[in-house]
Amino acid sequence: MHKLGDYILDIAAGPFGSNLKVECFVPSGFPIIDGANLRGFKVTDNVTKFVTEEKARSLYRSIAKRNDVVVTISGNVGQISYIPFNSKYKEYLVSQRQFRVTFDTTKVYVPYLIYYFHTIEGQHKILSFANQTGVPALAQPLKNFKNIDVQLPPLSKQKQIASILSSLDNKIECNRRINDNLEQQAQALFKSWFVDFEPFKDGGLVESELGMIPNGWKVVAINDVFKINIGKTPPRKEAKWFTESNEDNVWVSIADMGSSGMFISKSSEFLTDEAVDRFKIQMVEPNTVLLSFKLTVGRVAIADVRLTTNEAIARFILPDEFYREFLYLYLKQYEYGKLGSTSSIATAVNSKTIKGMILLLPTTSIIENFCNNARPLFEQIRIMQQESYRLAQLRDTLLPKLMSGRLKTTM
């Protein structure tokens, strides 16, 4: 048994808040890692915050490189990922809520270590020095992280175990890239029909409050077409309403939508039947389209099972299932920045605003025809997502068994 610090070459926290203020952010430049990039084993490249190269270099101790490990200090504690060698960027600035670690790769195979820290045992070791009151945070994070006891197998064994698990992750990543491409195809088709109006220009365009639109189309409030309701959260102080069992009711959060893909059937928390009955929480059926409208505005997903959501998510009930593809893509391209009446859209948008959103409504026959063209893309995405869920379940089943030695590998 060794201290983790025995294998660490360098470790440093993200910059102090005063050194990385909102006014430092720029539209593009040097990427910043935050909690949204640490949802899995690898740091993801869905980066939304950047600083200038000059600003990043002034905070050089907080710059993480490929094969470095990044750990969340506060908020979603327990998050730990590594920057893969095929990452989009060579370097990243970690945020105020993370720290970065460089390991001695003659003794540690970094992917193996990350897999270990995603086991129940590994998570327990990280969370053992988290505070239990207020905003979750790791106490003395760098010191305590270095003091974690670990027992690593030989490097060759680490690589062998990680290789088995990585093969599953690689297939999941391949599926994700395919789905991204399929959704881009669907978005291009939507743009051609409902933004550029390519198939309908011969029928003539007429003036509307949205500009020139095809003759016969309408501009309406979105709740004139779709029944919209809002999710609900039981009292958070009463833990008995919440579970981690997928046998209970799927209860979707904005974070769940951020990691789900187009279709959503899983959640990080669940509600008991008693909670649903006691607080009159309304469930929604498959094919309901979900839209986040608080804090993070504009995430869209399609319910793939019967589920419910928290109060930050609006649920759009379809008048007919062939509206599904049209509505999903309409909400994905909607300019939510125009909804807010204050400087912060995150605080300006409410359920009344969502129900009053403007909808450019084609004829029913056009929407149905669009569905016939777009649905094969959506169904292929759903099939790939379901396969990825099964692969992830297999990986998570194998993970503790391989780490503990209960499942043997051949050398």
C-alpha positions in Angstrom: 0.0 0.0 0.0 1.3 3.4 -1.0 0.2 7.0 -0.7 -1.1 8.5 -3.9 1.5 11.3 -3.5 4.3 8.7 -4.1 3.2 8.6 -7.7 2.5 12.3 -8.3 5.0 14.5 -10.2 3.0 17.7 -10.0 -0.3 19.0 -8.5 -1.9 22.4 -8.5 -5.3 24.0 -7.9 -7.2 26.1 -10.3 -6.8 29.9 -10.0 -8.3 32.0 -7.2 -11.7 33.6 -8.1 -10.2 37.0 -8.2 -7.7 35.9 -10.9 -10.4 34.5 -13.2 -13.4 36.7 -13.3 -16.3 36.6 -15.8 -14.9 39.6 -17.6 -11.8 37.5 -18.5 -13.8 35.2 -20.7 -13.7 35.6 -24.5 -15.7 33.9 -27.3 -12.8 31.6 -28.3 -9.2 31.1 -27.3 -7.6 29.0 -24.5 -10.1 26.4 -23.2 -11.3 26.2 -19.6 -12.3 22.9 -18.0 -15.3 23.0 -15.7 -17.6 20.4 -14.1 -19.5 19.9 -17.4 -16.4 18.5 -18.9 -15.9 15.9 -16.1 -19.0 13.7 -16.4 -17.1 10.6 -17.4 -13.7 8.9 -17.5 -12.3 11.4 -20.0 -12.4 15.1 -20.0 -14.8 16.1 -22.8 -14.3 18.9 -25.4 -17.7 20.5 -25.0 -15.9 23.6 -23.8 -18.0 26.8 -23.5 -15.5 29.1 -21.7 -12.3 30.5 -23.0 -9.6 33.1 -22.0 -6.9 34.7 -24.0 -3.5 32.9 -24.4 -1.9 35.7 -22.4 -4.3 35.3 -19.5 -3.9 31.5 -19.4 -0.1 31.8 -19.4 -0.3 34.2 -16.5 -2.0 31.3 -14.6 0.4 28.7 -15.8 0.3 26.6 -12.6 -3.4 25.9 -13.4 -2.8 24.6 -16.9 -3.4 20.9 -17.4 -1.9 18.9 -20.3 -2.8 15.6 -22.0 -2.7 12.6 -19.7 -3.2 14.9 -16.7 -6.0 14.1 -14.2 -8.5 16.8 -13.3 -10.6 16.6 -10.0 -13.5 18.7 -8.9 -13.0 20.4 -5.5 -16.5 21.8 -4.9 -20.0 21.3 -6.2 -20.2 17.9 -7.9 -17.4 16.4 -5.7 -16.2 13.0 -6.8 -15.8 14.0 -10.4 -12.4 12.8 -11.7 -11.3 12.5 -15.4 -8.2 12.5 -17.4 -7.3 14.4 -20.6 -6.9 11.8 -23.4 -4.1 12.0 -25.9 -6.6 12.6 -28.7 -8.2 15.6 -27.0 -9.2 18.6 -29.1 -6.8 20.9 -27.3 -3.3 20.2 -26.1 -3.7 22.2 -22.9 -6.6 23.4 -20.7 -7.0 25.9 -17.9 -8.7 24.3 -15.0 -11.4 26.4 -13.3 -11.5 27.6 -9.7 -13.4 24.4 -8.7 -10.8 21.9 -10.0 -7.3 20.9 -9.4 -5.0 19.1 -11.9 -2.4 16.3 -11.3 0.5 14.9 -13.3 1.4 11.3 -12.5 4.6 9.3 -12.9 3.7 7.2 -15.9 6.5 4.7 -15.2 4.4 3.6 -12.3 0.9 4.7 -13.1 -1.2 4.0 -16.2 -3.5 7.0 -15.9 -6.7 5.4 -17.5 -6.4 2.6 -15.0 -6.3 5.0 -12.1 -9.3 6.9 -13.3 -11.3 3.7 -13.7 -10.3 2.8 -10.1 -11.6 6.2 -8.8 -14.9 5.5 -10.5 -15.4 2.4 -8.4 -17.4 2.5 -5.2 -14.1 2.0 -3.3 -12.3 4.8 -5.2 -15.2 7.2 -4.9 -15.4 6.6 -1.1 -11.7 7.5 -0.8 -12.2 10.8 -2.6 -15.4 11.6 -0.8 -14.0 10.7 2.6 -12.5 14.2 2.9 -15.6 16.1 1.7 -17.4 18.3 4.1 -20.9 17.3 5.2 -22.5 20.8 5.5 -23.2 23.6 3.1 -22.0 23.4 -0.5 -20.2 20.1 -1.0 -16.5 20.6 -1.1 -13.2 18.6 -0.5 -11.4 19.8 2.6 -7.7 20.5 2.0 -8.1 18.8 -1.4 -4.4 18.7 -2.6 -3.0 17.5 0.7 -5.8 14.9 1.3 -5.7 13.6 -2.3 -2.0 12.9 -2.0 -2.6 11.1 1.3 -5.1 8.6 -0.3 -3.9 5.0 0.2 -3.7 3.0 -3.0 -2.4 -0.4 -4.0 -1.5 -0.5 -7.7 -0.8 -3.8 -9.6 2.2 -3.9 -11.9 2.0 -1.4 -14.8 1.4 -4.2 -17.4 -1.6 -5.4 -15.4 -2.9 -1.8 -15.1 -2.7 -1.5 -18.9 -4.4 -4.9 -19.5 -7.4 -4.1 -17.2 -7.7 -0.6 -18.6 -7.6 -2.0 -22.2 -10.6 -4.2 -21.5 -12.7 -1.3 -20.1 -11.4 1.1 -22.8 -12.6 -1.1 -25.6 -16.1 -0.6 -24.3 -15.7 3.1 -23.9 -14.2 3.4 -27.4 -17.4 1.8 -28.8 -19.6 4.1 -26.8 -17.5 7.1 -28.1 -17.9 5.8 -31.6 -21.6 5.6 -31.2 -21.7 9.2 -29.9 -19.8 10.5 -32.9 -22.2 8.7 -35.3 -25.2 10.1 -33.4 -23.7 13.6 -33.6 -23.4 13.2 -37.4 -26.9 11.8 -37.7 -28.3 14.7 -35.7 -26.4 17.2 -37.8 -28.0 15.6 -40.9 -31.4 16.1 -39.3 -30.6 19.7 -38.4 -29.5 20.4 -42.0 -32.8 19.0 -43.3 -34.7 21.1 -40.8 -32.8 24.2 -41.8 -33.5 23.6 -45.5 -37.2 23.2 -44.9 -38.1 25.6 -42.1 -35.4 28.3 -42.1 -34.4 28.6 -45.8 -37.7 27.3 -47.1 -36.0 25.6 -50.0 -38.9 23.2 -51.0 -41.6 25.9 -50.6 -40.2 29.0 -52.4 -42.2 28.3 -55.6 -45.4 28.6 -53.6 -44.5 32.2 -52.8 -43.5 34.0 -49.5 -45.6 36.4 -47.5 -44.7 39.0 -44.9 -45.1 38.1 -41.2 -43.8 39.3 -37.8 -40.9 36.8 -38.4 -40.1 38.2 -41.8 -41.0 36.4 -45.1 -42.5 33.0 -44.6 -44.2 30.5 -47.0 -47.7 31.2 -48.0 -50.2 29.4 -45.8 -47.9 29.1 -42.7 -48.8 30.7 -39.4 -47.0 32.4 -36.6 -48.5 31.3 -33.3 -47.7 31.0 -29.6 -46.1 27.5 -29.0 -48.7 26.6 -26.3 -51.4 27.0 -29.0 -50.1 23.8 -30.5 -48.5 21.9 -27.6 -49.8 21.3 -24.1 -46.9 22.4 -21.8 -46.5 21.5 -18.2 -43.6 21.9 -15.7 -41.9 19.4 -13.5 -41.7 19.4 -9.7 -39.3 18.6 -6.8 -40.3 17.1 -3.5 -38.9 18.8 -0.4 -35.2 18.4 -0.5 -34.9 18.2 3.3 -36.9 15.0 3.3 -34.5 12.5 1.8 -37.1 9.7 1.9 -38.6 10.9 -1.3 -35.4 10.4 -3.3 -33.6 7.1 -4.3 -30.8 5.8 -6.5 -32.8 2.8 -7.6 -33.8 2.5 -11.3 -36.8 0.5 -10.1 -38.3 3.8 -9.0 -39.6 6.8 -11.1 -37.1 8.4 -13.5 -36.7 12.0 -12.4 -34.8 14.1 -14.9 -32.6 17.1 -14.1 -30.8 19.6 -16.4 -27.5 17.7 -15.7 -29.2 14.5 -16.8 -30.2 16.2 -20.1 -26.7 17.4 -20.6 -25.3 13.9 -20.6 -28.2 12.0 -22.2 -28.0 12.7 -25.9 -31.2 13.1 -28.0 -33.2 10.5 -26.1 -33.4 10.3 -22.3 -34.4 7.2 -20.2 -32.0 7.4 -17.3 -31.5 9.8 -14.4 -29.1 10.3 -11.5 -31.9 10.4 -9.0 -35.3 8.7 -8.8 -38.5 9.4 -6.9 -40.5 6.9 -4.9 -44.1 6.1 -5.9 -45.1 7.7 -2.6 -43.4 11.0 -3.5 -45.2 11.0 -6.9 -48.6 10.5 -5.1 -48.0 12.7 -2.1 -46.9 15.8 -4.1 -49.1 15.2 -7.1 -46.1 15.0 -9.5 -47.2 14.6 -13.0 -45.5 11.9 -15.1 -45.1 12.3 -18.9 -45.2 9.6 -21.5 -42.5 8.6 -24.1 -42.0 11.0 -27.0 -42.6 14.1 -24.7 -40.1 16.8 -25.7 -38.2 18.3 -22.7 -36.7 21.8 -22.6 -34.6 23.3 -19.8 -35.5 26.9 -19.0 -33.7 27.8 -15.7 -30.0 28.3 -15.0 -29.0 26.4 -18.2 -31.5 27.4 -20.9 -32.1 25.5 -24.1 -31.2 21.9 -23.5 -33.6 19.7 -25.4 -34.2 15.9 -25.1 -37.0 13.4 -25.9 -38.4 11.2 -23.2 -37.8 7.5 -24.2 -39.6 6.1 -21.2 -42.4 7.3 -18.9 -40.7 9.8 -16.6 -40.9 13.1 -14.7 -38.6 16.1 -14.2 -37.7 18.8 -11.8 -39.1 22.3 -12.0 -36.4 23.6 -14.3 -37.7 21.6 -17.2 -40.8 22.2 -19.4 -42.5 19.2 -20.9 -44.1 19.6 -24.4 -47.0 17.1 -24.9 -47.4 16.3 -28.6 -50.9 16.5 -30.3 -49.6 13.7 -32.6 -46.4 11.8 -32.6 -45.3 13.0 -36.0 -44.7 16.5 -34.4 -41.8 14.9 -32.4 -38.9 15.5 -34.9 -40.2 19.0 -35.9 -40.5 20.2 -32.4 -37.2 18.8 -31.2 -35.3 20.5 -34.0 -37.2 23.7 -33.7 -36.3 24.0 -30.0 -32.7 23.1 -30.7 -32.3 26.0 -33.1 -34.4 28.5 -31.2 -32.7 31.8 -30.2 -33.3 31.8 -26.5 -31.3 35.0 -26.0 -34.3 36.8 -27.3 -36.6 35.6 -24.5 -35.1 37.3 -21.5 -36.2 40.8 -20.5 -33.2 41.3 -18.2 -29.5 41.1 -18.6 -29.4 37.5 -17.5 -31.5 35.0 -19.5 -30.9 32.5 -16.7 -33.1 34.5 -14.3 -35.4 36.1 -16.9 -37.0 33.0 -18.4 -39.9 31.5 -16.6 -42.7 29.1 -17.5 -45.0 31.9 -18.8 -42.2 33.0 -21.1 -41.8 29.4 -22.4 -45.5 29.0 -23.1 -45.5 32.3 -25.0 -42.6 31.4 -27.3 -43.2 32.1 -31.0 -43.7 29.1 -33.3 -43.6 29.2 -37.0 -46.2 26.6 -37.9 -46.3 24.9 -41.3 -49.3 22.9 -42.4 -50.0 19.6 -40.8 -49.2 17.7 -44.0 -45.8 19.4 -44.3 -44.9 18.5 -40.7 -46.0 14.9 -41.3 -44.0 14.7 -44.5 -40.9 16.1 -42.6 -41.4 13.4 -40.0 -41.3 10.7 -42.7 -38.0 12.1 -43.9 -36.4 12.8 -40.5 -37.6 9.8 -38.4 -35.2 7.2 -39.8 -32.3 9.4 -38.5 -34.0 9.8 -35.1 -34.6 6.1 -34.8 -31.0 5.2 -35.7 -29.9 7.6 -33.0 -32.2 5.9 -30.5 -30.8 2.5 -31.4 -27.2 3.6 -31.0 -28.0 5.2 -27.7 -29.6 2.1 -26.4 -26.6 0.1 -27.4 -24.4 2.6 -25.6 -26.4 2.2 -22.4 -26.0 -1.6 -22.6 -22.2 -1.2 -23.1 -22.0 1.2 -20.2 -23.8 -1.2 -17.9 -21.4 -4.0 -19.0 -18.4 -1.7 -18.3 -19.7 -0.7 -14.9 -20.4 -4.3 -14.0 -16.9 -5.4 -15.1 -15.1 -2.5 -13.5 -15.2 -3.4 -9.8 -14.6 -7.1 -10.6 -11.5 -6.4 -12.6 -10.2 -3.9 -10.1 -10.7 -6.3 -7.1 -9.2 -9.3 -9.0 -12.5 -11.2 -8.7 -12.5 -11.4 -12.5 -9.1 -12.7 -13.7 -7.4 -11.5 -16.9 -4.7 -13.5 -18.8 -1.2 -12.1 -18.7 
